[in-house]
Amino acid sequence: MAVPRTASDLREIVAFRIGNQEFCLDIRSVREIRSWTPTTVLPHAPPYVMGVINLRGAVVPIINLAERLALGALQPDTRHVIIIAVIETQIAGLLVDAVSDILTVAPTAVQATPRVGSEVTQAFVRGVIAMEQRMLRLIDLSAVIPGVGDRDL
Amino acid sequence: MDHADIRGTFFIECEDLMEALNDGLDRIDDSWDTGADPETINAVFRAVHSIKGGAGAFKLDTLVRFAHQFETTLDALRAGRIMPEPALLHLFHRAADQLSDLLQAARTGAAVEADNSAALVRELAAAAGDEDATSDADAEDFGFVPMALTLDLDMDAAPLPEGNRRYAITFSPLRGLYSCGNDPCVLFRVLADLGQLEVRLDRSRLPDFDALDWQESWLSWELTLETDEPEHQIDEVFEFVEGLCTLEIRLLSDTPSPTDPGNPTAPDPGAPSWDPPAEDSTPPSSGTLSAAVPTASRDNEKSSPPRATVRVELDRVDRLINIVGELVINQAMLSQCVQDEGVPPRSPIRTRLDDFKSLAREIQESVMAIRAQAIKPLFQRMSRIAREAADIAGKQIRLVTEGETTEVDKTVIERLADPLTHMIRNAVDHGIESPEKRQAAGKFETGTIILSAEHRSGRVLIEVRDDGGGINRPRVLDIAKSKGLVPEDAQLADEEIDSLLFLPGFSTSAVVSDLSGRGVGMDVVKSAIQALGGRIAIASEPGKGTTFSISLPLTLAVLDGMVVDVAGHTMVVPVPAIIETLRPRPQDVHSLGAGEQVVAIRGSFIPIVDCGAIFGYRSPVRRYDSTVLLLVETGRQKLCALVVDGIHDQRQVVIKGLENGYGRIPGIAAATILGDGRIALIIDPEEAVALGSGDPSLNPEV
C-alpha cells in the first residue's frame, strides 16, 4: 500500500520481528494477526509461498517473509504468527516470528532505504524508520505479495 | 435516486419490456393463422409504447423515433387494418431486434447504424400502409410523450379528419384517484395543451358540511375541449387514471364518436356516474366500472401474472452464498469435533446437530436458488440468432423453445450463451436442409429447431434438436480422414463418427459460410460446456435430424467431488469427470518408452498420469499396487488414468476461487474447504492430464 508522503497526520505502524531484524507495516494494511495454522501446500509454488489457509471462508496465501527477504527459511511452529495484510483487493498472510509493537510515527520519520548491496532489500524495503535504538524496515507489500506487483506491470 | 439511477432503472425495465415484447411476438407467431389474440397484440403494443415513453423522458431521440414507427405499425395491426401475416411478423421480429440493439446502444452510449434503423422504419411504415408516416413521425413533438406505464387499450386507431372538433368530457374522480396522488388540475393542464379548454366544476354532489366524508370524492367536472388532435390523444391524457374515475368523452357538433366496446366511457352524459360506495349510483355508472375492471384483469392474465420480485445486487447474493457456504463448512467442522470428542451417536447433541445439518443444507439450497434464473432470456436471444442465421442462409426456420422457465445458475446462463449460439447457428447452417431439399424429402419447407431445457436428476438438460437431414456420416468420416484426424483405414461405429464433430479443427461445411465455420468448431462448444462442469452428447438419425444434449450442473458454486489422497495431500476430483475408479493389477501396467506407462483396461491401453508427480509432491511412482486409478475423459476424446493414493469420501464441496488470492495454478481448478477447516485443492482433470503429457503451454515454469 502506497503510504502518502504528504500526509501530515501521524501514522500507526505494526512492528514485527523476523530473526533478529525488525520490520513494520502501516497498520491500515493489516487486517488481523493470527497464530500459525498448517497450510495446504500449493503445487509448483515458489518456495516463499507456504500454501493457503482458510480464513473464515477465504482462501488466503501465506508468505514466508523470511524466505521472501532471503533471511533464511523460517520453520513455522505454533509460536509464530501470521499477519493478515490487505493490499488493494488482495489478501495475504505473512509469516513472522512475533509482533513486537504498535507505534506512532510521523511520516517524515521514514527515511530512504540506505543503499546496500542486496537487491532483495532494495526491492522489498520501502524505507527505514529510526525508533530509539532500533531500526524498523518498512515493508513494501506490493513487492512482497505475488501477483500484485505483476499485475501492476 | 439521481438521474443516472433512474436511467439505470429504465434500462432494467426495458429488459423486461423487451422480454414481454418478444414473448408476445412469439405468441402471435404461434397463432397467426387462427387469428392473433387482441390482448397479445395489445401487450406487444404496450411494451413498445412504454419503451418509447421512457426513451422520450431521457431524450433518446433515435430510440423514440424508431419505437414510434414500430408502435404505429403495431397500432395498425391492433386496429385490424393490417393482418398478421408471416412476412409482417418477421418484420416485427426484426424491428424488435433492432429496438433491442438501439436500447443496448443507448445504454452503453455506443453508436448504431442509422441505415438499419431507417430502413426498418421505412419497411414498418410501408407495412402499416402509411407512406408518409415517417414524415409525420418527424413532425411530431416527441418531448411530450409521457412515461406510459398503464394500459391504453382503447385508443381509437383510425385517424380522424383534420379540423377542430369539440369534445364534451365528463370527468368524475373516484376516491382512489386522489389516494394514488393524482391531481385533476394536472390533467386539465395537459388537456389545455391540446386546444381550447373550458372547465366547469360540478359540485352538486357535495353534501352539507356535517355529512361530509372528507375522504370521499364529491366533485366532478364538465369539460369542453376544442382541438384538432385525434380523440386518442385525449384518451392518453386520462391513461394514468383509468379505472380511478368515471370518464366520458363525447364528440359535440357531430354524432357521438364511435367508441370501442371495451371503452370505459359512460354512454349517457346525463347520468353522472359515481363511486360504487355511493349508494345511489346509477346503472350506467356501475356498468362502466365493471367494464373497466375486467379489461384490466384480462390483460394481466394474458401477460402471465407477474410474480412479486425484488431486484437485488448480485454482490449481495454472492456474499450471502459465501456466508452460507461458511455455515455449512462450520457445521461440518462442528460435527467432526463432536465425533472426535467421543459423543455417542444417539446422544441429544448428535441429534440436534443432525437437525442443524439438514437446516444448513436447506438454507444453502434456498440461497443457491436465488442465483438461479429462468433460462428464458437466453432462449429469446437464441430465437433471434436463429432468425438472423436463417435469413443469411436463405432457409426457413422455426425455433421452438420448451422449458423456458427452467432455472439455472446465472453464471451458467451467461457462459452458455456463446456455445449455444454456436450450436443454433450450426443447426441452421448444417442441420436444416435448404427448402428445396426439404420439399424433395417430403418435409415441411420450414425447418424446426427445438431448444429445450429441463431439470433431470439434479442437473439441467438442454437440448438442441433439429429435424434436418442428420449427420452425413460418410462425409464426416471422409473429412476426418482427409484432415488426418483418423487413420485412412479406420472403421468407426456411427456414434464414433458423430463424435468426430467435436475434434478440434473439424468443419464439415464445404464452403466456409458467414454463419458457422469461422474456425471455431464444435470442439470449442465442447470445451466451453466442460468448463462449466457439463457434458455434451450427440444423437443423429439420417433424414430425421440431429440432437445435441448438454447436461449441466445446477450451480457452479458447489461441486460433486471425490476426496482423494495424493502423496499425503488431500485433494478433490470432480465426480462428473470420473468415468470409473479401479485398482490396477500389476500385470496390466506396461511401460512405454522412457518413463511413460499405460494400463490395459478391457483391451485398450490408457496412459497413466501420476497426480503426485505432476503437482511436484513426489517423483513418479513405479508401482501401482497401493494406488487407485481414476479413469477420466478429457476434451480430446482420450481416456486417461490419474493416479491417486486413496479415496476418502465423495461429497458436495463449496468451490472457492484461487485466482483472487494467489493466481492460477496449472492443473488446479479451484479450492474448497473440508470439514476439518483445511483447504483442499480441486484438480482440473483436463489440465492435469495435459500437464502429465507434457503440454508446453501449461508448463508452470513459463
Interface residues (C-beta under 8 A of the other chain):
Chain A: P38 T39 T40 V41 L42 P43 H44 A45 V49 V52 I53 N54 R56 G57 A58 V59 V60 P61 T89 Q90 I91 A92 P146 G147
Chain B: N322 I323 G325 E326 I329 H569 T570 I614 F615 G616 Y617 K656 G657 L658 N660 G661 Y662 G663 I665 P666 G667 I668 A671 I673 G677 R678 I679 A680 L681 P700
